[in-house]
């Protein structure tokens, strides 16, 4: 079934929309959730929550591309679940590593205050990633958006794990410099 047909089912409030979404994108959403949560039961719960969030979002939303729309929902719900279960204390998953790797790119003063600053920071990071060469951008997104392991991201990008680690390290340094220039990072 085509994405626009699935979205139309959501707009018609037809429960077949959820079954069609699960059939076409269930494994994809599960992979995103499990990369963040590293727990089968929690990941399955987040995928089910994704279907509910999609149901509640359409209407009024009418996503042109359903796959990234679902990815964003799954990712947000997984992060929320991750925070809730205090995974830093329990370990597990790629989330702890991903956040640790990106820690030095954020301001040492703590979290940005206010949602306006956070939104501006998000926009700045998106602009930075879009300006990267394709391989660097792809690795960065796979590692820090989809929270894939370095080995997984490297394999999917056709480079060695060591080379991917080097590219990611250089990209984080570039991001830090970019965020300094944009006024988000103060030493």
HUDARA-V797738 format. One record per pair of residues at least 24 apart in sequence whose C-alpha atoms are under 10 Angstrom apart, sorted by the first residue. I is the first residue (numbers start at 1). J is the second residue. D is the distance in Angstrom with one decimal. If there is no record, write none. Layout:
# HUDARA-V797738
I:J:D, I:J:D
This chain:
# HUDARA-V797738
2:66:9.5, 3:63:9.0, 3:64:8.0, 3:65:7.0, 3:66:5.9, 3:67:8.1, 4:62:8.8, 4:63:8.3, 4:64:7.2, 4:65:8.1, 4:66:7.9, 6:66:8.5, 7:54:9.3, 7:55:9.5, 7:58:7.5, 7:59:9.0, 7:61:9.2, 7:62:6.8, 7:63:7.4, 7:64:8.7, 7:65:9.4, 7:66:7.6, 8:58:9.0, 8:59:9.5, 8:62:8.5, 9:55:9.8, 9:58:9.4, 10:54:8.1, 10:55:6.3, 10:56:9.0, 10:57:9.0, 10:58:5.9, 10:59:7.3, 10:61:9.9, 10:62:9.2, 11:55:8.6, 11:57:9.6, 11:58:5.9, 11:59:5.6, 11:60:8.2, 11:61:9.0, 11:62:8.2, 12:58:9.3, 12:59:8.9, 13:55:7.9, 13:56:9.9, 13:58:8.7, 13:59:8.9, 14:55:9.6, 15:55:9.0, 17:51:9.0, 17:54:9.5, 17:55:8.3, 18:48:9.3, 18:50:9.8, 18:51:6.2, 18:52:8.3, 18:54:8.6, 18:55:7.8, 19:51:9.2, 21:50:10.0, 21:51:7.6, 21:54:9.5, 21:66:9.0, 21:67:9.4, 21:70:9.1, 22:47:8.7, 22:48:8.8, 22:50:9.9, 22:51:7.9, 24:67:9.3, 25:66:9.1, 25:67:7.2, 25:70:8.1, 25:71:9.3, 26:50:9.6, 26:51:9.2, 26:70:9.6, 28:67:8.6, 28:70:9.1, 28:71:8.1, 28:74:9.7, 29:67:8.9, 29:68:10.0, 29:70:7.1, 29:71:6.3, 29:72:9.5, 29:73:9.1, 29:74:6.2, 29:75:8.4, 30:71:9.7, 30:74:8.2, 30:78:10.0, 31:71:9.9, 31:74:9.7, 31:146:8.6, 31:147:9.7, 31:148:9.0, 32:71:7.2, 32:72:9.5, 32:74:6.9, 32:75:6.6, 32:78:8.2, 32:145:9.0, 32:146:5.8, 32:147:7.4, 32:148:8.1, 33:71:9.1, 33:74:6.3, 33:75:6.4, 33:76:9.3, 33:77:8.3, 33:78:5.5, 33:79:8.5, 33:81:9.6, 33:82:9.7, 33:146:8.6, 33:147:9.1, 34:75:9.9, 34:78:8.3, 34:93:7.8, 34:94:9.2, 34:146:9.8, 34:147:9.1, 34:148:9.5, 35:75:9.6, 35:78:9.2, 35:92:9.9, 35:93:6.3, 35:94:6.2, 35:95:7.6, 35:143:9.8, 35:146:7.0, 35:147:5.6, 35:148:5.9, 35:149:7.9, 36:74:9.9, 36:75:7.9, 36:78:6.4, 36:79:7.0, 36:81:9.4, 36:82:7.3, 36:92:9.0, 36:93:6.0, 36:94:6.0, 36:95:5.3, 36:96:8.8, 36:98:9.3, 36:145:9.6, 36:146:7.8, 36:147:6.0, 36:148:8.2, 37:78:6.7, 37:79:8.0, 37:81:7.9, 37:82:6.1, 37:83:9.8, 37:85:9.6, 37:87:8.2, 37:91:9.9, 37:92:7.5, 37:93:5.7, 37:94:7.8, 37:95:7.3, 37:96:9.8, 37:147:9.7, 38:82:9.6, 38:87:9.9, 38:91:9.5, 38:92:6.2, 38:93:4.5, 38:94:7.6, 38:95:8.7, 39:92:8.4, 39:93:8.0, 42:78:8.4, 42:81:7.9, 42:82:9.0, 42:85:9.9, 43:74:9.3, 43:77:9.8, 43:78:7.5, 43:81:9.2, 45:77:9.7, 45:78:9.2, 45:81:9.5, 46:73:9.3, 46:74:6.6, 46:75:8.8, 46:76:9.5, 46:77:6.2, 46:78:6.0, 46:79:9.7, 46:80:9.6, 46:81:7.7, 47:71:10.0, 47:73:9.1, 47:74:6.4, 47:75:9.6, 47:77:8.6, 47:78:8.6, 48:74:9.2, 49:73:8.8, 49:74:7.9, 49:77:7.4, 49:78:9.4, 50:74:5.4, 50:75:9.0, 50:76:9.2, 50:77:7.2, 50:78:9.3, 53:77:9.0, 71:145:9.5, 71:146:8.5, 72:145:9.2, 72:146:9.6, 75:145:8.0, 75:146:7.6, 75:147:9.3, 93:147:8.8, 93:148:9.4, 93:149:8.9, 94:143:8.9, 94:144:9.5, 94:146:9.8, 94:147:6.1, 94:148:6.9, 94:149:6.3, 94:150:9.3, 95:143:9.8, 95:144:8.9, 95:146:9.9, 95:147:6.6, 95:148:9.1, 95:149:9.5, 96:147:9.9, 97:143:10.0, 97:144:9.9, 97:147:9.1, 97:149:9.0, 98:143:7.3, 98:144:6.3, 98:145:9.3, 98:147:6.8, 98:148:9.0, 98:149:8.8, 98:150:9.7, 99:144:8.4, 99:147:9.6, 101:144:9.2, 101:168:9.3, 101:169:8.5, 101:172:8.1, 102:144:8.4, 102:169:9.7, 102:172:7.0, 102:173:9.7, 102:175:9.4, 102:176:9.1, 103:172:9.7, 103:176:10.0, 104:172:8.4, 104:173:8.7, 104:175:9.9, 104:176:7.4, 104:185:9.5, 105:172:6.8, 105:173:7.5, 105:174:9.2, 105:175:6.7, 105:176:4.6, 105:177:8.3, 105:178:9.4, 105:179:7.6, 105:180:9.0, 105:184:9.3, 105:185:7.5, 106:175:9.5, 106:176:7.4, 106:179:8.2, 106:180:9.5, 106:184:7.6, 106:185:6.3, 106:186:9.0, 107:176:9.1, 107:179:8.9, 107:180:8.9, 107:183:9.7, 107:184:6.6, 107:185:4.6, 107:186:6.0, 107:187:7.5, 108:185:7.6, 108:186:7.3, 108:187:7.1, 109:185:8.6, 109:186:7.7, 109:187:8.3, 112:184:8.3, 112:185:9.8, 117:184:8.7, 118:184:9.8, 120:182:9.9, 120:184:9.2, 121:179:8.2, 121:182:8.9, 121:183:9.6, 121:184:7.1, 124:175:9.6, 124:178:8.6, 124:179:7.6, 124:182:7.7, 124:184:9.2, 125:175:7.7, 125:178:8.8, 125:179:8.0, 128:171:9.9, 128:174:9.0, 128:175:7.1, 128:178:7.5, 128:179:8.9, 129:171:9.3, 129:175:8.6, 132:171:8.6, 132:174:9.8, 135:159:9.4, 135:164:9.6, 135:167:9.1, 136:164:8.7, 136:167:6.7, 136:168:7.4, 136:170:9.5, 136:171:7.3, 137:167:9.9, 137:168:9.4, 137:171:8.7, 139:164:7.3, 139:165:9.5, 139:167:8.1, 139:168:7.2, 139:171:9.5, 140:164:9.4, 140:167:8.7, 140:168:6.5, 140:169:9.9, 140:171:7.6, 140:172:8.7, 143:168:8.5, 144:168:9.8
